[in-house]
Amino acid sequence: MNGSEWFYKVHAERLSAFEELLNEIYTVCRPKQSDYEVRKDLISAFNEIAKDIYGNLFTKTFLQHDSANGFSDLACSSFVNLGNLLDFLILQHDGFSFYSFSGRSGNVPVVEEFGSFVMDLFLSKSGQDLSVNFDNSSVKFSHEKKIQTLRKFARKLYALQRYGHVSGVHPVTAAKVPVLKVVDCGTKIECDISVENRDGVSKSKIIHMICSLDERFQKLSFLMKAWAKAQNINSSRDKTLNSLSVILLVAFHLQTRNPPILPPFSAILADGSDPDTVAKSLNKFVNYGKRNKETVAELLVTLLIKLLSIEKLWAKGLCASTYEASWLSRTWDSKVCCISVVEDFTDRSQNVARAVGKGEVKRIYKCIQRTSEYISAFMDGIVEVPTLKYHLFGHAAPFQEGSQTGNVKEDGNIIALPIKNKEDQSKDDQTGSQLAIPSESVAIKRKWSTEGWGGFTSASEGQSKENSVSQSFFDSKKKIYILSSKGFYY
């Protein structure tokens, strides 16, 4: 069945059941308080590492007769400028006092979080984006200087890697934005460290604030991220969609509903893109999408339909602009990308999906097509909740006992649902390149409904048949790195 032949036949009862399914997934998969605390500890650890790298070790000593009233002016002046005090010693003898101070001084950067954690759209096993920011933000950091900074962190992390505290230390310096990748062995959280990525920090804060306008934006973004993660199409490293692309696609969809749920980002950023300014601007858009009564389930389905309908147009320069809240025709300075998903709303010359590869576009659309068919089959009563859960969200979803059998029989229809054995799953975990859920489409004994949903059709043509439906410690210069199941921290 090709993409132009399927439509959704809606039954209110089935749609309500789908909404309940999504609410359950959202509730179960949302991070717990411990997940937030673990990441805060991780960020604190990286800030202590920054102090170790950039703080210059010093020792100051002073000798003063006790008849003097406190420190001498020189001593006081020096003490004020000591910076990060590590230790001090006072010895008194024969009316004299000897003072010794140790510490670190220098331009110590701050390691700041951004990305899905700041947006509050992260999964418990999501990666963590970090930016090393220095005090003087007005000084422009060259590409080479950013690489030099990452190399300093890499040397420190290589040392920690030898003790088994971290793994996978890998600088990626050829990328447009150089990053240092490292995995915390305690939490298994992969961190991407960049330098002076203030735009990423600012953008993350803005997205988080926009989520407060309508809870459907936050919910649908989280669910689509969880879906993309389960399909293994949520990784710029693997040339698929990064999280920002997924989130901005959701935002664009909500902007272009009738009536719209979110305003154009140009209106939100009219007075400036500084997070404090944006926070004030958002007061003008409270209850903006109140007239739209669509549920998260309806919005998810219509988003999939929208993506299918423009599959062939990405390569022709189609661009979804959240800044304008409309489709645009764009060309990019870099080599033409096969899926021109959305422009960056703070730097409109950039395509946030520039990492998506040609072959990976086909993978992404196979996932969208297959998911759409499963949902359509669910709406027609051909598949039930356990099967749909498993297909959409894989092992992240809560399952009923026995729901993952190889072939599920529902209402006389055989649903092909192959389950990986442990060996296959182990291979997937190592490579990360295969789909986390079955790639086969639904095998059914009845024809699809041809009644439409909201007049949407798919522009995809010529789809092939197979495309249808223990604690450890490290002591260093009186600082103790503590490694546990919760990660490393000081």
Helices and strands as residue ranges (DSSP letters): G 3-5, H 12-29, H 33-54, E 56-65, H 73-80, E 84-93, E 96-105, E 110-114, H 116-119, E 128-133, H 143-162, E 166-172, E 179-184, E 190-195, H 198-211, H 215-230, G 236-238, H 243-255, H 265-268, H 275-281, G 282-285, H 296-309, G 311-316, E 318-321, E 326-329, H 358-379, H 385-393, G 394-396, E 407-410, E 413-416, H 422-431, G 465-467, E 472-476, E 479-484, E 487-489
